[in-house]
Amino acid sequence: MRAIWDIQHPHQFDPDQFVYHYTTRDTALEFILPERRLKLGLFGKMNDPRDAKALLLGLSNAVSDGFECRRIITYAGQKLKNVCKVLCVTRDDPQFCQGGNVLCRGFAHSRMWAQYANNHDGVCLVFDKQKLNEAVTQGLGYKGRVFHDLVKYKNNYFDGPAPPPLDYQEITSKGLESYLDEYVDQHHQALFFHKNTDWEAEWEHRWVLRGNDEQEEYVYIENALIGIFLGVDFPRVYMPLVKRHGIPFLRIYWNNFGIPAFEHPHIS
């Protein structure tokens, strides 16, 4: 447990050990901590249009009319996003951490505090990566296929493994739904794990559930949640509400050098 607080010497821990999730104070105190659950949201609600909008897919070996082809492409592009849910976290920068700089840590992104944690008023939850993976795969695996990996950052859609066009003859042979299941299994990396380089400072890792409906899903995180960082503007009056949940926490500060500092850890 102490490794998470060894913030001054990040080179002494495994940079692949932890992952981090920024969220608002209200979401943490009203939902995540009391329920010990974390949401896998719908792609359509993501803040990156590349994630949120319907997939643009091609269609090969088509022998039908244009209307039928457009129907298949439109349906597939919407379906693959609508039934897939995603959990996004950030991780430690493995290259930057080799120099012992605290800014390599996943909880030390000032811009992410501003964007995802209500302008430093929220929290950053710290998870044991292996245990969180077990929670997602074991807790939700029965609802569909679960994929997880690092996000890769490329500006050019074709600079990497772009998903191939759908195959009309395979669709006719197997049926559209069965074909789409196989298509996602084979090409989930290209479909769900690429973003533009504008996002690369987030060092994102994500879990994607390819389910059967358009409902958000939740994963229980009781054993995976190991620590909480509070934003610099997190009101002290709410600290007792954090403490009651029995998770070690500390408050993060920032100075004019852009280097975070910390209070003494609160160990419940």
SULCORUR-V569677 format. One record per residue. SS is DSSP state (H for helix, E for strand, C for the rest). OMEGA is omega in whole degrees, 0 to 359 (NA if undefined). NEAR is the number of other C-alpha atoms within 8 Angstrom. Layout:
{{SS OMEGA NEAR} {SS OMEGA NEAR}}
This chain:
{{C 186 5} {H 183 5} {H 182 6} {H 181 7} {H 180 7} {C 191 8} {H 183 7} {H 183 7} {H 185 9} {H 178 15} {H 183 10} {H 179 5} {C 179 7} {C 183 6} {C 177 12} {C 185 9} {C 186 9} {E 166 11} {E 192 15} {E 180 13} {E 178 10} {E 177 13} {E 182 13} {C 178 12} {H 182 12} {H 180 8} {H 180 9} {H 186 12} {H 184 11} {H 187 8} {H 190 11} {H 183 11} {H 179 10} {H 184 8} {H 185 6} {C 179 10} {E 177 12} {E 186 9} {E 164 9} {E 186 11} {E 178 11} {E 179 15} {H 182 13} {H 179 9} {H 178 7} {C 182 10} {C 175 6} {C 180 6} {H 178 7} {H 175 6} {H 193 11} {H 186 12} {C 181 9} {C 178 8} {C 174 9} {C 185 6} {C 175 11} {C 179 8} {E 181 11} {E 178 8} {C 182 7} {C 177 9} {C 180 5} {C 180 6} {C 184 6} {H 180 6} {H 180 6} {H 178 8} {H 179 11} {H 179 8} {H 180 8} {H 182 8} {H 181 13} {H 181 8} {H 182 8} {H 181 11} {H 178 12} {H 183 10} {H 183 8} {H 176 12} {H 187 15} {H 183 12} {C 178 13} {E 180 13} {E 187 16} {E 172 12} {E 183 10} {E 175 9} {E 172 11} {E 183 12} {E 176 15} {C 179 13} {C 187 11} {C 180 9} {C 181 6} {H 182 9} {H 180 15} {H 178 9} {H 177 7} {C 182 10} {C 182 11} {H 179 13} {H 176 9} {H 187 12} {C 183 12} {C 180 12} {C 188 7} {C 178 9} {C 184 10} {H 180 6} {H 178 6} {H 173 10} {H 182 16} {H 187 10} {H 188 8} {H 184 10} {C 173 17} {C 176 12} {C 175 9} {C 178 12} {C 186 14} {C 185 18} {E 171 17} {E 181 15} {E 183 12} {E 183 13} {E 165 13} {E 188 12} {H 182 11} {H 181 7} {H 177 10} {H 177 13} {H 178 8} {H 180 9} {H 181 13} {H 185 13} {H 180 9} {H 183 8} {H 185 10} {H 183 12} {H 180 11} {H 180 7} {H 180 7} {C 179 10} {E 178 9} {E 176 12} {E 174 8} {E 181 8} {E 173 8} {E 173 9} {C 177 11} {E 189 8} {E 179 10} {C 177 11} {C 181 8} {C 180 6} {C 184 7} {C 178 6} {C 184 8} {C 184 7} {C 177 7} {C 180 9} {C 181 8} {C 177 6} {C 173 8} {E 182 10} {E 185 10} {H 181 11} {H 176 8} {H 178 9} {H 179 11} {H 183 8} {H 188 6} {H 189 8} {C 188 9} {H 184 8} {H 179 6} {H 179 8} {H 180 11} {H 176 10} {H 179 8} {H 181 8} {H 179 9} {H 178 10} {H 185 7} {H 191 6} {H 182 9} {H 178 11} {H 182 8} {H 184 11} {H 194 10} {H 188 8} {C 176 12} {E 176 11} {E 176 13} {C 184 10} {H 177 8} {H 183 5} {H 192 8} {H 178 11} {H 180 5} {H 178 9} {C 189 11} {E 168 11} {E 182 13} {E 171 13} {E 179 12} {E 175 12} {E 175 13} {E 185 10} {C 183 11} {C 180 7} {C 183 6} {C 180 9} {C 175 6} {C 180 9} {E 181 8} {E 179 8} {E 179 12} {E 190 10} {C 186 11} {C 185 7} {C 185 7} {C 182 11} {E 186 12} {E 181 11} {E 181 11} {E 169 12} {E 178 13} {E 180 13} {C 183 15} {C 179 10} {C 175 7} {C 184 13} {C 181 7} {H 182 5} {H 181 5} {H 182 8} {H 176 8} {H 178 7} {H 175 8} {H 185 10} {H 184 12} {C 183 7} {C 172 8} {C 179 8} {C 177 12} {C 180 12} {E 172 12} {E 182 12} {E 182 12} {E 177 12} {E 177 10} {E 176 10} {C 185 8} {C 173 5} {C 180 5} {C 182 6} {C 180 9} {E 173 11} {E 190 8} {E 170 8} {C 172 8} {C 182 5} {C 173 9} {E 181 8} {C 183 7} {C NA 7}}
